[in-house]
Amino acid sequence: MGEDPIDAEVISSTTVDEGTLRRLLRRAGRTIARPALECLELLRDPATPAPVKLTVLAALTYLLVPLDLVPDFIPAAGFSDDLVALTTLLGMCGTHITPAIRQRAQRKLDAWFPPGR
């Protein structure tokens, strides 16, 4: 079987604007940031299969797009749909999340949301 044409596009699309993601996650909070950063690290990991990367990229795009099921500006509820989407994705793709991916995500989480603050 030949290569899936999406594979090359997905692999080259693993760049996410961290500045934009960080600003959004600072508003969303640590609860949303943890699964989002695990998704980001899963996307960046070279061992992640291309179909998983495509799914992760879709979830991160949903997080970054301002129009979604529950608008993000609504206090307390705004990011609830994003959290559901990210945690569902992580449940589906959990076998691809290695301890190294979790550790990289945790380091970034602690840098963006210092513990004790």
N, C-alpha and C positions, 0 to 999 in steps of 0.2 A: 504494500500500500504506500502511496505517496504521502508527502508531508501535507498536513492540513494548512491551508493558506493563512489561517488565523494565527498559527504558531509564531511566525516571524513578527507579525504586528504586535502580538501580546508581549513578546519578549522585549521588543524595542519600546513598549509603552509603559515600562515599569518605573518611569520617573514621575514622582508625585511632588508637586510644589509644597515642600515642607513648611514654608512660611505661611501659606494659606491654610494648610491643615492645622498648624500650631495655633493660629489665631482662632480658628473655628473651635478647636478642642479646648482652648482656654475658656471660651464661653460655655461650652458644653459641660466641662468638668471632667474630673478624673474617672468617673464611672463609665463615661462614653470613650474617654481617651484610651483606656486599657485595651478593649477589643479593637479599636481603630488602629492602634499602634501594632498590635499583633498582626492585623491584616496587612499593614504596611510592610512589616518585616517579612511576612509570608510572601508578599508580592515581590519583594526584592531578593529573596533567597533563590539562588540559581538551581537548586534541586526541586523547586516547586514546579509541578507539571503545568504546561501551557493552559490546559482547560481550567485548572484551579486558579491560575493567575488571571484569566479572563473574568472568572466569577468574582474574585477579590477586587479586581479593578472596577467592576460594576458596582460593588457594594461601597467602595470608597468614593466613587463618583456620585452615588446616591447621597452619601453623607455631605459631599461638598456642594451639591446643587441646592440652591436656596428654595426651590419649589419641591415640596414633598407632601406626604399625606397629612402630617401634622406640622405646620409651619414652625421653624426653629425659634422664632422670636416669642412664642407663647411660653410664659414662665412655667417651669416644672414639667410641662408635658411636651414642650417643643422638640426635644431630642429623643422622645420615647420610641418613635418609629425607627429612628436611626439605630438605637440600641438593640431593638428587636432584630433588625436586618443584620447587624454586625454579629450578634451572638448566634443567630441562626446560621449564618455563613460559617462561623468558627466551628459550630457543631457539625456541619456538613463536611468541612475541610480539616477537621481536627487531627486526622491521622497524618497530615503533612506538617503540623506545627511541632517542631523539635524543641528540646530544651534550649538550644542555642537561639532559636527565634524568640522564645519567651524571654530569655535573658536580655537580648538586644532591645526588645520592646519595653521590658521593665526598666532598663537603664535610661531609655529615652523618656519614659513616663516619669521617673524620678528627677530627671533633669528639667523637664517641662513643668512638673508639679512637685517641687521639693517636699519631701515628707516633713510633717510637723507644721506645715503652713496652712 
